Structure formats: C-alpha cells, structure tokens
Amino acid sequence: MPAEGWALSDDSGLCVDALGGAPGVESAFYAGPRGDSAANLKKLVEAMRQVPDAQRGAHFICVLVLIGPAGESVFEGRCAGRLLRGPRGEGGFGYDPLFVPEGYTRSFSELGSEIKNRLSHRARAWKKMEEWVRETL
C-alpha cells in the first residue's frame, strides 16, 4: 500500500499522581520554555520533596495517532511505576533517573536501554500499532 495519504503523530509525557497528572503533555517544558532535561528533573524532585514514598506513583504515557485513507487510529502505551526521592543512574534521558517501573527496584537510567526499550510506553504504543497494521493492512 502506498504511503501517500498517511500521517503519523505522537506525544508522550510523565504523569505524576501526586501532582494531578503533571507534568503530562508539558513534560519537555516543565521547567519553562528555556528549561532543559536537568532543569525539568530538578523541578520535579523539588515538587515531590514532601510527598511520602507511598504516594509517589507515576506513569509514562505515549499516544500515537495514525491517519490514513480509512480514517484515524489511536494507540496508547503506558508504563506504570513510582518516583525516587532523587536521581539514580547515568543512562537514559529526561526523567529516567527518577522513574522506577513497576516490578523493578532500579530506575530506567540504571536498567539500561535494552530493558527500558522493552518496557517503555513508546514500545507498548508502537507494538499496538504494529499489530494493528499487520491485522488491518
């Protein structure tokens, strides 16, 4: 099937339970338009400073939207976990040093890219889209 007439878009973010879902879709700009990953991480650590360990739930979410001749299809991937009190690990990017996925004791930064890429919200959304493409096209 030709690629003409197809468009794919995605967005993702970190949703923190204790912050009412923030930073969410604004994850890349949490510390402001001039902020970077380090500033975003620092702001999140500070915002969560007084939050007890039992209330540090969070999840990454990715939404892919595929539009083609037959219409629009939406694929969502989530990775649930919790936030640490401070960054740990050298790998990854963004909020990876703070995020521990469900069922693990180490942050995404400490787990490494192979494990992270298998568990991630993006991997889960892409897998759903891949399955849809195989079944539908």
Residue frames as a rotation matrix with the C-alpha (Angstrom) as fourth column:
MET 1
0.586 0.811 0.000 0.00
0.811 -0.586 0.000 0.00
0.000 0.000 -1.000 0.00
PRO 2
-0.071 -0.651 0.756 1.48
0.554 -0.656 -0.513 3.40
0.830 0.382 0.407 -0.94
ALA 3
-0.514 -0.243 -0.823 2.49
0.851 -0.268 -0.453 5.83
-0.110 -0.932 0.344 1.81
GLU 4
-0.844 0.221 0.488 0.55
0.014 -0.902 0.432 8.65
0.536 0.371 0.758 0.21
GLY 5
0.041 0.955 0.293 -2.24
-0.324 -0.265 0.908 9.95
0.945 -0.132 0.299 2.35
TRP 6
0.496 0.053 -0.867 -0.81
0.687 0.586 0.429 8.65
0.531 -0.808 0.254 5.62
ALA 7
0.035 -0.507 0.861 0.30
-0.446 -0.779 -0.441 10.71
0.894 -0.369 -0.254 8.62
LEU 8
0.322 -0.031 -0.946 1.69
0.720 0.657 0.224 9.62
0.614 -0.754 0.234 11.98
SER 9
0.034 -0.282 0.959 1.97
-0.451 -0.860 -0.237 11.75
0.892 -0.424 -0.157 15.08
ASP 10
0.202 0.041 -0.979 2.94
0.717 0.674 0.176 11.01
0.667 -0.737 0.107 18.65
ASP 11
0.063 -0.257 0.964 3.27
-0.598 -0.783 -0.169 12.67
0.799 -0.566 -0.203 22.01
SER 12
0.220 -0.041 -0.975 4.32
0.601 0.792 0.103 11.40
0.768 -0.609 0.199 25.36
GLY 13
-0.029 -0.255 0.967 4.90
-0.562 -0.795 -0.227 12.53
0.827 -0.550 -0.120 28.89
LEU 14
-0.759 -0.238 -0.605 5.27
0.390 0.578 -0.717 11.66
0.521 -0.781 -0.346 32.54
CYS 15
0.147 0.875 0.462 2.10
-0.298 -0.406 0.864 11.83
0.943 -0.265 0.201 34.65
VAL 16
-0.850 -0.495 -0.177 2.62
0.072 0.224 -0.972 12.06
0.521 -0.839 -0.155 38.41
ASP 17
-0.079 0.898 -0.434 -0.31
0.755 0.338 0.562 11.06
0.651 -0.283 -0.704 40.64
ALA 18
-0.048 0.014 -0.999 0.57
0.930 -0.363 -0.049 13.46
-0.363 -0.932 0.005 43.49
LEU 19
-0.782 -0.270 -0.562 0.72
0.080 -0.937 0.339 16.37
-0.618 0.220 0.755 41.01
GLY 20
0.162 0.971 -0.173 -2.67
-0.199 -0.140 -0.970 15.71
-0.967 0.192 0.170 39.44
GLY 21
0.726 0.100 0.681 -1.09
0.547 0.517 -0.659 14.25
-0.417 0.850 0.321 36.30
ALA 22
0.854 -0.496 -0.156 1.53
-0.515 -0.769 -0.378 16.96
0.067 0.404 -0.912 35.81
PRO 23
-0.491 -0.240 -0.837 3.82
-0.271 -0.871 0.409 17.47
-0.828 0.428 0.363 34.06
GLY 24
0.352 0.771 0.531 1.96
0.281 0.454 -0.845 15.33
-0.893 0.447 -0.057 31.49
VAL 25
0.685 0.010 0.728 1.96
0.728 -0.001 -0.685 16.70
-0.006 1.000 -0.008 27.96
GLU 26
0.868 -0.380 0.320 4.17
-0.331 -0.923 -0.198 19.57
0.371 0.066 -0.926 29.18
SER 27
0.850 -0.526 -0.034 6.92
0.403 0.608 0.684 17.18
-0.339 -0.595 0.728 30.36
ALA 28
0.155 -0.841 0.518 9.53
0.948 -0.020 -0.317 18.60
0.277 0.540 0.794 27.97
PHE 29
-0.247 -0.176 0.953 8.81
0.176 -0.975 -0.134 22.15
0.953 0.135 0.272 29.18
TYR 30
0.457 0.506 -0.732 8.09
0.750 0.223 0.622 21.52
0.478 -0.833 -0.278 32.87
ALA 31
-0.052 -0.573 -0.818 10.81
0.860 -0.443 0.256 23.96
-0.508 -0.689 0.516 33.99
GLY 32
0.388 0.266 -0.883 9.73
-0.108 -0.938 -0.330 26.54
-0.915 0.224 -0.335 31.40
PRO 33
0.992 0.127 0.014 10.45
0.002 0.090 -0.996 27.20
-0.128 0.988 0.089 27.72
ARG 34
0.423 -0.904 -0.054 14.16
-0.735 -0.308 -0.605 27.76
0.530 0.296 -0.795 28.35
GLY 35
0.345 -0.241 0.907 14.50
-0.752 0.507 0.421 24.75
-0.561 -0.828 -0.006 30.63
ASP 36
-0.217 -0.430 -0.876 16.32
-0.788 0.608 -0.103 21.56
0.577 0.668 -0.470 29.73
SER 37
0.298 0.345 -0.890 16.16
0.067 0.922 0.380 17.97
0.952 -0.173 0.252 30.98
ALA 38
-0.587 -0.597 -0.547 18.31
0.601 0.132 -0.788 18.79
0.543 -0.791 0.281 34.02
ALA 39
-0.886 0.312 0.343 16.06
-0.426 -0.840 -0.336 21.72
0.183 -0.444 0.877 34.96
ASN 40
0.075 0.954 -0.289 12.92
-0.657 0.265 0.706 19.61
0.751 0.137 0.646 34.48
LEU 41
0.067 -0.146 -0.987 14.36
0.439 0.893 -0.102 16.87
0.896 -0.426 0.124 36.69
LYS 42
-0.878 -0.459 -0.135 15.36
0.344 -0.410 -0.844 19.35
0.332 -0.788 0.518 39.37
LYS 43
-0.593 0.728 0.345 11.90
-0.728 -0.667 0.157 20.95
0.345 -0.158 0.925 39.38
LEU 44
0.298 0.729 -0.616 10.20
-0.339 0.684 0.645 17.56
0.892 0.017 0.451 39.71
VAL 45
-0.324 -0.487 -0.811 12.48
0.627 0.531 -0.570 16.49
0.708 -0.694 0.133 42.58
GLU 46
-0.987 -0.066 0.148 11.63
-0.049 -0.751 -0.658 19.73
0.155 -0.657 0.738 44.38
ALA 47
-0.282 0.958 0.048 7.88
-0.799 -0.262 0.541 19.43
0.531 0.114 0.840 43.68
MET 48
0.445 0.443 -0.778 7.90
-0.095 0.888 0.450 15.90
0.891 -0.126 0.437 45.13
ARG 49
-0.518 -0.829 0.213 10.17
-0.296 -0.061 -0.953 16.64
0.803 -0.556 -0.214 48.11
GLN 50
-0.641 0.308 0.703 7.39
-0.757 -0.103 -0.645 16.39
-0.126 -0.946 0.299 50.74
VAL 51
0.344 0.813 -0.471 5.45
-0.862 0.471 0.184 13.56
0.372 0.343 0.863 49.09
PRO 52
0.152 -0.247 0.957 5.60
-0.700 0.656 0.281 10.29
-0.698 -0.713 -0.073 51.09
ASP 53
-0.809 -0.586 -0.058 7.01
-0.476 0.594 0.648 7.19
-0.345 0.552 -0.759 49.39
ALA 54
-0.571 0.650 0.501 3.59
0.502 0.760 -0.414 5.51
-0.649 0.015 -0.760 49.32
GLN 55
0.532 0.810 -0.245 2.18
0.345 -0.472 -0.811 8.40
-0.773 0.347 -0.531 47.23
ARG 56
-0.164 -0.727 -0.667 4.91
-0.469 -0.538 0.701 8.66
-0.868 0.427 -0.253 44.58
GLY 57
0.041 0.274 0.961 3.07
0.607 0.757 -0.242 6.79
-0.794 0.593 -0.135 41.82
ALA 58
-0.052 -0.081 -0.995 3.59
-0.644 -0.759 0.096 7.89
-0.763 0.646 -0.013 38.24
HIS 59
0.273 0.044 0.961 3.33
0.563 0.802 -0.196 6.61
-0.780 0.595 0.195 34.70
PHE 60
-0.741 -0.424 -0.521 4.77
-0.278 -0.513 0.812 7.43
-0.612 0.746 0.262 31.33
ILE 61
0.295 0.850 0.437 2.24
0.322 0.342 -0.883 7.58
-0.899 0.402 -0.173 28.52
CYS 62
-0.838 -0.453 -0.305 2.64
-0.166 -0.320 0.933 7.67
-0.520 0.832 0.193 24.76
VAL 63
0.305 0.931 0.201 -0.14
0.144 0.164 -0.976 8.21
-0.941 0.326 -0.084 22.25
LEU 64
-0.873 -0.482 0.076 0.34
0.102 -0.028 0.994 7.52
-0.477 0.876 0.074 18.55
VAL 65
0.270 0.938 -0.215 -2.21
-0.156 -0.178 -0.972 8.75
-0.950 0.296 0.099 16.03
LEU 66
-0.813 -0.450 0.370 -2.16
0.238 0.324 0.916 7.20
-0.532 0.832 -0.156 12.58
ILE 67
0.192 0.862 -0.470 -4.32
-0.313 -0.400 -0.861 8.81
-0.930 0.312 0.193 9.91
GLY 68
-0.859 -0.426 0.284 -4.85
0.092 0.417 0.904 7.12
-0.503 0.803 -0.319 6.58
PRO 69
-0.844 0.514 -0.154 -7.38
-0.302 -0.217 0.928 6.80
0.444 0.830 0.339 3.80
ALA 70
-0.229 0.791 -0.567 -9.76
0.477 0.599 0.643 4.84
0.848 -0.123 -0.515 6.05
GLY 71
0.763 0.551 0.338 -9.61
0.015 -0.538 0.843 7.27
0.646 -0.638 -0.419 8.95
GLU 72
0.011 -0.708 0.706 -7.84
-0.780 -0.448 -0.437 7.69
0.626 -0.546 -0.557 12.25
SER 73
0.609 0.088 -0.788 -6.47
0.346 0.865 0.363 5.07
0.714 -0.494 0.497 14.63
VAL 74
0.349 -0.432 0.832 -5.13
-0.782 -0.623 0.004 5.80
0.517 -0.652 -0.555 18.12
PHE 75
0.439 -0.334 -0.834 -2.64
0.402 0.903 -0.151 3.62
0.804 -0.269 0.531 20.02
GLU 76
0.565 -0.176 0.806 -1.75
-0.686 -0.644 0.340 4.22
0.459 -0.745 -0.484 23.66
GLY 77
0.199 -0.561 -0.804 1.10
0.440 0.784 -0.438 2.78
0.875 -0.267 0.403 25.67
ARG 78
0.692 0.032 0.722 1.70
-0.574 -0.582 0.576 3.19
0.438 -0.813 -0.384 29.40
CYS 79
-0.104 -0.708 -0.699 4.46
0.376 0.623 -0.686 2.25
0.921 -0.334 0.201 31.77
ALA 80
0.814 0.487 0.316 3.46
-0.137 -0.368 0.920 2.47
0.564 -0.792 -0.233 35.44
GLY 81
-0.076 -0.853 -0.517 5.91
0.659 0.346 -0.668 2.96
0.748 -0.392 0.536 38.26
ARG 82
0.819 0.248 -0.517 6.99
0.566 -0.500 0.655 5.29
-0.096 -0.829 -0.550 41.00
LEU 83
0.581 -0.608 0.541 9.37
-0.100 -0.713 -0.694 8.18
0.808 0.349 -0.475 41.53
LEU 84
0.050 -0.693 -0.719 12.51
0.908 0.332 -0.257 8.05
0.417 -0.640 0.646 43.61
ARG 85
0.708 0.143 -0.691 13.46
0.547 -0.730 0.410 10.84
-0.446 -0.669 -0.595 46.02
GLY 86
0.302 -0.665 -0.683 16.48
-0.557 -0.704 0.440 11.72
-0.774 0.248 -0.583 43.90
PRO 87
0.666 -0.057 -0.744 18.02
-0.715 0.237 -0.658 10.78
0.214 0.970 0.117 40.55
ARG 88
0.200 -0.629 0.751 19.91
-0.349 0.671 0.654 7.48
-0.915 -0.393 -0.085 40.23
GLY 89
0.335 -0.168 0.927 21.90
0.679 0.725 -0.114 6.18
-0.653 0.667 0.357 37.30
GLU 90
-0.417 -0.641 -0.645 23.77
-0.077 -0.682 0.727 7.59
-0.906 0.352 0.235 34.34
GLY 91
-0.875 0.045 0.483 21.87
0.465 0.358 0.810 6.19
-0.137 0.933 -0.333 31.37
GLY 92
0.011 0.981 0.195 18.71
0.994 0.010 -0.106 7.30
-0.106 0.195 -0.975 29.63
PHE 93
-0.827 -0.187 0.530 17.42
0.300 -0.944 0.135 10.84
0.476 0.271 0.837 29.41
GLY 94
-0.139 0.842 0.522 14.77
-0.282 -0.539 0.794 13.15
0.949 -0.037 0.312 30.78
TYR 95
0.298 0.415 0.860 13.02
-0.925 -0.098 0.368 11.72
0.237 -0.904 0.355 33.83
ASP 96
0.463 -0.124 -0.878 14.66
-0.135 0.969 -0.208 8.26
0.876 0.215 0.431 33.53
PRO 97
-0.602 -0.788 -0.127 16.90
-0.013 0.169 -0.986 8.75
0.798 -0.592 -0.112 36.62
LEU 98
-0.689 0.405 0.601 13.80
-0.724 -0.349 -0.595 9.29
-0.032 -0.845 0.534 38.83
PHE 99
0.267 0.940 -0.213 11.43
-0.959 0.281 0.037 6.68
0.094 0.195 0.976 37.41
VAL 100
-0.825 -0.389 0.410 11.32
-0.453 0.889 -0.067 3.07
-0.339 -0.241 -0.909 38.64
PRO 101
-0.335 0.739 -0.585 9.00
-0.701 0.220 0.679 0.91
0.630 0.637 0.444 36.54
GLU 102
0.460 0.649 0.606 6.52
-0.883 0.408 0.233 -1.39
-0.096 -0.642 0.760 38.28
GLY 103
0.999 -0.039 -0.032 8.12
0.038 0.999 -0.022 -4.68
0.033 0.020 0.999 39.27
TYR 104
0.263 -0.961 0.090 11.66
0.549 0.072 -0.833 -3.25
0.794 0.268 0.546 39.40
THR 105
0.653 -0.121 -0.747 13.85
0.692 -0.306 0.654 -1.65
-0.308 -0.944 -0.116 42.06
ARG 106
-0.455 -0.868 -0.198 16.15
0.621 -0.468 0.629 0.32
-0.639 0.163 0.752 39.77
SER 107
0.158 0.463 -0.872 15.46
-0.270 -0.829 -0.489 3.47
-0.950 0.313 -0.006 37.76
PHE 108
0.958 0.182 0.220 15.20
0.173 0.241 -0.955 3.43
-0.227 0.953 0.199 33.97
SER 109
0.607 -0.790 -0.085 18.66
-0.747 -0.530 -0.402 5.02
0.273 0.307 -0.912 33.96
GLU 110
-0.173 -0.682 0.710 20.07
-0.856 0.460 0.234 2.12
-0.486 -0.568 -0.664 35.94
LEU 111
0.430 0.457 0.779 18.24
-0.110 0.882 -0.458 -0.61
-0.896 0.111 0.430 34.00
GLY 112
-0.678 -0.734 0.052 19.80
0.013 0.059 0.998 0.24
-0.735 0.677 -0.030 30.66
SER 113
-0.475 0.465 -0.747 18.35
-0.825 -0.531 0.194 0.81
-0.306 0.708 0.636 27.23
GLU 114
-0.835 0.164 -0.526 17.58
-0.180 0.821 0.541 -2.82
0.521 0.546 -0.656 26.38
ILE 115
-0.652 0.614 -0.446 15.22
0.752 0.449 -0.482 -3.27
-0.096 -0.650 -0.754 29.35
LYS 116
-0.513 0.455 -0.728 13.84
-0.035 -0.859 -0.512 0.27
-0.857 -0.237 0.457 29.12
ASN 117
-0.682 0.216 -0.698 13.06
-0.728 -0.292 0.621 -0.11
-0.069 0.932 0.356 25.43
ARG 118
-0.801 0.420 -0.427 11.16
0.259 0.886 0.385 -3.33
0.540 0.198 -0.818 26.13
LEU 119
-0.450 0.603 -0.659 9.08
0.869 0.126 -0.478 -1.81
-0.205 -0.788 -0.581 28.97
SER 120
-0.914 -0.104 -0.392 8.62
0.130 -0.991 -0.042 1.73
-0.384 -0.089 0.919 27.77
HIS 121
0.022 0.956 -0.291 5.38
0.057 -0.292 -0.955 3.49
-0.998 0.005 -0.061 26.99
ARG 122
0.007 -0.082 -0.997 6.63
-0.907 -0.420 0.028 4.15
-0.421 0.904 -0.077 23.47
ALA 123
-0.908 -0.380 -0.175 7.45
-0.418 0.836 0.356 0.49
0.011 0.396 -0.918 22.86
ARG 124
-0.639 0.724 0.260 4.00
0.392 0.597 -0.700 -0.52
-0.662 -0.345 -0.665 24.04
ALA 125
0.241 0.721 -0.650 2.22
-0.309 -0.577 -0.756 2.03
-0.920 0.383 0.084 21.82
TRP 126
-0.250 -0.427 -0.869 4.34
-0.954 -0.043 0.296 1.06
-0.163 0.903 -0.396 18.79
LYS 127
-0.970 -0.091 0.226 3.65
-0.081 0.995 0.055 -2.62
-0.230 0.035 -0.973 19.39
LYS 128
-0.160 0.984 0.079 -0.10
0.286 0.123 -0.950 -1.98
-0.945 -0.129 -0.301 19.39
MET 129
0.325 0.253 -0.911 0.19
-0.684 -0.602 -0.411 -0.01
-0.653 0.757 -0.023 16.16
GLU 130
-0.648 -0.649 -0.397 2.37
-0.753 0.472 0.458 -2.71
-0.109 0.596 -0.796 14.58
GLU 131
-0.787 0.428 0.445 -0.22
0.278 0.889 -0.364 -5.38
-0.551 -0.162 -0.818 15.46
TRP 132
0.218 0.907 -0.360 -3.00
0.004 -0.370 -0.929 -3.22
-0.976 0.201 -0.085 14.02
VAL 133
0.011 -0.295 -0.956 -1.06
-0.922 -0.372 0.104 -2.69
-0.386 0.880 -0.276 10.78
ARG 134
-0.915 -0.403 0.016 -0.44
-0.374 0.863 0.339 -6.44
-0.150 0.304 -0.941 10.42
GLU 135
-0.574 0.758 0.310 -4.12
0.478 0.617 -0.625 -7.27
-0.665 -0.210 -0.717 11.03
THR 136
0.295 0.809 -0.508 -5.63
0.139 -0.562 -0.815 -4.42
-0.945 0.170 -0.278 9.03
LEU 137
0.335 -0.212 -0.918 -3.42
-0.789 -0.595 -0.150 -3.75
-0.514 0.775 -0.367 6.04
